[in-house]
Amino acid sequence: MKVVKYYEFAVEDQDEMFEKWGKYLEKSAKTPEKYPTYIFGPSALAKVGEYMKGISIMEVDNEEQLINYLLELSPPLKAKFELLYDGGKYVQAYMTRKK
């Protein structure tokens, strides 16, 4: 399944975040089956302030991958995940039910 990840971390935590990110990249390269796959991003949002914020789209095979991801990066990372689904399939199903 595909998920959109909205993330943020405090600017004062960026050294810690980038250190954890580097370790995460090493681990996920060695055991990719344990972690989500990035389809898009991570991309930072053009905002300035106390927090670094951004989005990503990820492919997730199971709940364990999200849990492993969060355990590697949180804290300082805060993340929210939203499921994506095929809107075309929804329209088809809706039209079929209307008949």
C-alpha positions in Angstrom: 0.0 0.0 0.0 1.1 3.6 -0.5 1.1 6.2 2.3 1.8 9.9 2.4 4.1 10.7 5.3 4.0 14.2 6.8 7.0 14.8 9.0 8.5 17.4 11.2 11.3 17.9 13.6 12.5 20.9 15.6 15.3 23.0 14.0 17.4 22.6 17.2 17.2 18.8 16.7 18.5 18.7 13.2 22.0 17.4 14.1 20.5 14.5 16.0 17.9 14.0 13.2 20.5 13.9 10.4 22.7 11.5 12.4 19.8 9.2 12.8 18.9 9.6 9.1 22.4 8.5 8.1 22.1 5.4 10.2 18.6 4.7 8.9 19.9 4.8 5.3 22.6 2.3 6.1 20.3 -0.1 7.8 17.5 0.2 5.2 20.1 -0.5 2.4 21.2 -3.7 4.2 17.8 -5.0 5.0 15.3 -3.2 2.7 12.5 -5.7 3.4 12.3 -4.3 7.0 11.6 -0.7 5.9 9.2 1.3 3.7 10.4 2.2 0.1 10.4 5.8 -0.9 8.4 6.6 -4.0 8.7 10.4 -3.7 10.8 12.4 -1.3 11.6 13.1 1.4 10.9 16.6 0.3 11.0 19.7 2.6 8.2 22.2 2.6 9.2 25.7 1.9 8.5 27.0 5.4 10.8 28.8 7.8 10.6 28.7 11.5 11.1 26.5 14.5 10.4 23.2 12.7 11.6 21.5 9.5 8.6 20.0 7.8 8.1 17.9 4.7 6.3 15.1 2.9 7.1 11.8 1.3 5.2 9.0 -0.5 6.2 5.6 0.6 5.3 2.0 -0.4 4.6 -0.1 2.7 4.2 -3.9 2.6 3.2 -4.3 6.3 2.8 -2.6 9.6 6.2 -3.8 10.8 7.9 -1.6 8.2 6.3 1.5 9.6 7.1 0.5 13.2 10.8 -0.1 12.3 10.9 3.3 10.5 9.5 5.1 13.5 11.8 3.2 16.0 14.9 4.3 14.0 14.0 8.0 13.7 11.7 9.0 16.6 12.3 11.1 18.5 13.1 13.7 17.2 11.1 12.9 14.1 7.3 13.3 14.3 5.4 11.7 11.5 1.8 11.2 10.4 0.8 8.6 7.8 -2.2 8.7 5.5 -3.2 5.8 3.2 -3.5 6.5 -0.5 -5.8 4.5 -2.7 -6.7 4.5 -6.4 -9.4 7.1 -6.9 -10.3 5.5 -10.3 -11.1 2.2 -8.6 -13.3 4.0 -6.1 -15.3 5.7 -9.0 -15.7 2.3 -10.7 -16.9 0.7 -7.5 -19.3 3.6 -6.8 -20.7 3.4 -10.3 -21.2 -0.3 -10.1 -23.1 0.0 -6.8 -25.4 2.7 -8.2 -26.7 0.2 -10.9 
